[in-house]
């Protein structure tokens, strides 16, 4: 890519970011990479203070590379905006850690180096997780870890209803289990179908589990997935509240002890230990059986484009340090993530058997921007969550809602 075309791309993408930042801009003196022995790292973990294990790891990696690390943690949305603006102004950080769907946006803007450029070794990374950081056959970073979705279940309710969770293998057996729980006067399953990315995120395991593809939102397989959800509401197996549920409010419903199942993520594991009842987890089943591909969450560690290309060598050392097996184990345990390396995943499952289901779910998972969708994904996602809302509210049939979604996604 020529310098001129890169600047044009950055300028076009940054127009959106400028509007979102409401006047704040990156200062070259405050936010730009420091000269000499200081290397700047931006991450989306503002919850970690300077005395945290995460910051200690960053400093340790800096010492190992012979430099000082200056780290700033931002809110995810703020980080994306600042990264785009910094790239446009030519003062990007040396290492950038961002939510995996953001990689395609930054890559399209010409803000990131490829692994061919920066010589990062990604050969040990699980291919399905690495896919979220790839576009047009090029890889733009290293996954630091992943989270995804599974089904939590209330052991007491399932036992009372005569349901063996190990027998829930497909949509038919899951619906049968929900029906048995309802017959005992309890509630079936809760999830998030809110009209935002959270709603799409939670629908995708069922969408992909039907065999549907995001390039064809109105396929018969896609219609079957949305029909499953709408039928659950009609039959009283899922509450109408799912239309407005976030993943947090859905979890709060499950925590009441009235629901047999809840679709949620690894980030609820700490809260699960505080529940007033015994719980377990199973993979979200695909329509015909086996684990459904769930979407991956988690971040990538990337190296932004720099004017001083000589800095890449040290940046590569920092990223390699952050993503080596021993450090990944510590970091992913802290973040409640599943590691992107098979050997580390095995160590996690051995240390905590409850993670076995999550390791299996991550191994079957897919990146939302995968299949070379890149920056097309946000448009598709909005059309998809709009269809889910329309069908669950009774405004349109699943077929009508998804036909409208396909038209909208193709014209945006």
N, C-alpha and C positions, 0 to 999 in steps of 0.2 A: 504494500500500500504506500503510495507516495505521501510525503508530508502534507501536501495541499489537500489531497482527498481525505486524509485522516482529520485534518483541522475542520474540514467541512462537515464530516460526520459528527465530530464532537460538538460542533456549534449547533447542529440540528438537534441532537439529543439533549444538549444542555439547555435549550430553550424551555423544555418541559421541566427540567430540574430547577431552573431559575424561578419559575412560577411557584414551584412547591416550597422553595426555601424562603419565600417572602422577604427578599431583600438581603438576606445574609449571604456572604460569599467567603471563600477560603482565602485567608491572608497568606501570602507567600512567606512571610516571616514567622507566622504562628503555626501554620498548618503544613507548610512545605517541608520536604526532607532536609534535615540539618546537614551541614557540610562536615568534612573531616571524618571523624570516627563515630558519628552518630547516625543511626538508621531509624527511620520512622515506620512504625507499624500501626495501622488502624484496624480495629476489630469491632464486632457488633455485640460485645459483652460488657456494657457499662455497669452491670451488676457486680463485676469483679473489681475490688479495690486494689490499691497498690500493694497491699500485704497478702494478696491472694496467691494460691498455688499457680494460677494461670500467669500472673505477672512475674512470679518467680521463675517460671519456665522460660518466658520471653527473655528475661535478663540473663538466665543461664545460657540460652542459645546465643545471645549477643556476645557474652564473654567467650564462649567456645569459638565464635567467628572472629574474635579480636576487635569487636566494636561495641558501642553503647547503644542499647535499644531505647527509643523514646516512643512510648505507647499511648494511644488515645482510644477510648472506647466510646462508640456512638450508638444511639438507637438505630435499628436496622434501616428505616426509611431515611433518616437523616444521613446515614452513612452512604447510601446510594447516591443521594443528591450531591453530597460533598465530593464523592469520588469522581462523579461526572464533571463537576466544575473544576476540580483540581486538575483533571486530565486536560481539560480545555485550556487551562491557564499554564500548563506545563510544570506544575509543582505537586505531582502525585506522591504519595508515600512510597517507601521502598517495598513494603509488603502490605497487601490488602486482603483482609479476610471478610468475605461477604456471603450472604444467603445464596444458595446454589442457583435459583432462577435468575438472579441478577447478573450472573456471569455472561449470559448471552447478550444482555443489554450493553454491558461494558465492552464485550468483545466486538459487537457490531459497531460501536463508537470508536473502535481502534484504540481503546485505553489500556489493553492488556497485552503482555507478551505471551507467545505460545511456548509450550514445553520444548518445541524444536529450537526456539530462540534462547530460552533461559536454561536449557539442559536439565530440567527437573526430571527425575526418574519416577514414572508412574506405573511401572510394570507390575508392581505388587498390588496395586489397587483393584478392587472388584470392578469388573467392567460395567455392570449396571449402575453403580454409583458414579463412576468416572464419566458416564454418558451425560450427566447433567452439566458438566463443564466443557462439553465439546460442541463445536459448531463448524459446519463445512469441512469436516474431517480433521480439524485442528483441536488441540486440547489446551485449555487456558488456565489450568490450575490443578491443585491436588485436594481431594476431599479430606477434611479433617475428622469427619464422623457423620453419622446419619441417624435420624429418627424417622419413625413411620407410624402407621396405624395398625391396631389389632383389636380384638374384642375382649374386653374385660367381662368377667361373669361373676355373679353372686352365687357362691357354692351352696348356701343354705336354700335359696329359692329353687335352684335346679334340683337339689336333692328332694325337696318337698314335692316337686312336680314330676319326679321320676325321670328326669333328664340326665343322661350321661354326656357331659360336654365333649368327651372324646369321640362320641358318635356324630357330632355336628361336623359334617364333612363337605356339605354343599348347600345350595339355597333351599332345596326341598327339606332337608333335615333340620336346617336352622329355623325355617318357618314352622315346622312341626313342633320344635322345641318352644318357640314363642307361643304357639297355640295352647300347649299344655300348661305353660306358666299362667296364661290368661285364665284358663279354666279353673285354676286354683285361686283366682281373685287377685293376682298380682299383675305387674306390667311387664311387657316384653323387652323392647330395646329402645334406647335413646341414642341420638346422634345429632350432629350439627348440619343443618341444611340452609343456614342463613345465606342471604344474597350477597356474599363476598367470596374472596378466595378460600376462606375456611370451608364454605359450603361445597365448592368444587373439590377441594382437597379431600373432604370426607366422602364425596360421591365417587371419586375416581376408582377406588378398589372395586366397587360394584360395576362401574362402567367398564374398566379393563377386565374385570373378572368375568364379564359376559363375552369377552372376545372383541369388544368394540375398539375402534381407533379414533383418536382425536381429530383425524382428518375427515371423518365421516360421522358427524354427531347424530344423524338421523337413521343410522343403520338398524336393521332388525335387532341386532345384539344390544345396541344402545337403548332401544325402546324397551327391551326386556328388563334392563337394569332399572330404568326409571319406573316401569310398571311394578317391579318388586317393591320399591319404596312407597309408591302411591297405594298399592294394595295393603301394605302394612298399616297405613294410616286409616284406610277405609275399614279394615277389619279390627281396628283398635289394638293392634300389636305394637304400634309406635304412637307416641303422643303428637297431637297437632303442634305442640310447642317446638318441635324440631325445626319448623319453618323459621323461627326467630332465634333458635339456640346457637350460641357460639360453642366452641369446644369446652370452654370453661363452664358455661351454664348447663351444658349436657352432662358434664362430670358431676356437677352439683346435684342433678336429678338422680344420677346413679348412686351417689353417696347417701341418699335418703334410705336406701335399702329396699326400695319398692320395685326396682327394675332388675330383670334377670341379666341383661347384657347392656354394654355401652361401648360404642366405637370411640376409641381415643388413642392417645399416643404414649410413647416412652416417657414423655415429660410429666406424666401423672404417676409415675412409679412411687415417688416419695409420698404423694397424697394417698396412694393405694394402701400403703402400710398403716395409715391412720384411720382407715375405714372401720366402722363398728361391726363388720362381718368378714367372714373369710372370702377371699376372692381368688380367681385364677385368670389365665389369659389363653386364648386360642387365636390362631391366624384367621383373618377374614377369609371365608371360603369363596372360591370361584364358583360360578354357576354349576359346572359339571363336576366339581370336586378339586381338591388341592388348594394350596394357598393362592389367593388372588394377588396380582401385582398391586401393591399400594404405593402411593407417591412418596418420594423421599424428601425429608427436610434435612437441614444441616448446612454447613458452610464449606466453602472452598478457600484454600490459601493460594493467592495469586501474586504475581509480580507485575505491577503496572509498568507501562512504557516510561522510560526515563531519558532525559536529554543526555545525561552522562552514562553511557552504556557500560562503562567500566564498573558501575555499582552492581550490575547483575550478578557477578560472581559471588559477592558477599550475600546478596539477597537470596541466592540459591542455597547457600549454606544455612541461612536462617530458616528457610522453608523446610529444608531437608531435616534439620534438627527438630522442628515442631512436629513433623509428620513421621518420625521414625517409630518403630514398633513400641519401644518402652514409653516414650512420651505420649504416643497416641493412647495407650492404655490408661495412663493417668488422666489425660485431658478428657477422654470420652467418658470415663467414670464420673468425673466432675460434672460434665454436661448432660449426663444420662443419655449419651449417644452410643450407638453401636459402631464399632470401628470399621473403616473401609478396607481393612486387610484381613483375609481369611484366618491367618494364624492368630491375630490379636482377637478376632471374634471368638475363636475357640477358647482362648485364655479367659475372656469375659464370661462365657457360658459356664466354664469350669469353676470360676470363682463365685459365680452367682447363678445357680441353676434356673432361677426365674427368668433369666435373660435368654434362655434357649429359644423360646417362642419368638422373641424380638429379633434374634439373629436370623432365624428362618424367614421372618417377615421381611427383613432388610435384604436378604439374599434374593427374594422374589420381587423386590420393589423396582420401581422405574422412576427416572427423573421426569419432572413435568415438562421440561423443555427438550426432552430427548426426542428421538425419531427425527432429528434435525428441524424441530419446530422453532427453536430459538425464540426470537422476539414475537413470533406469531402467537405464542401460548397465552399471553394475557388477554388477547382478543377472543380466543377460543374459550378460555375459562369464563369470561364474563357472559358469553352467550350460553355456556353450559349452566352456570348457576342461575341465570334468568329462566332457563327452561325448567330446572328443578323446582324453582319457586312457583312458576306458573302451573305446573302439573300438581304439586302437592297442595296448592291452595284451591284446586278445582277449576282454575280458569281455562285450562286447555287439557286435552288428553295428552298422555306421554308422546304419542306420535306427532300430534300437532305442535307441541312445545318444542320437540327436538327438530322438527322440520324448520320451524322459525329460527331456531338456534343455528342450524347449518347455514341458512340464508344470511343471517346476521354475521356469522363468523367469516363468511366468504366475501362480504361486501365492506367490512371494516378496514 
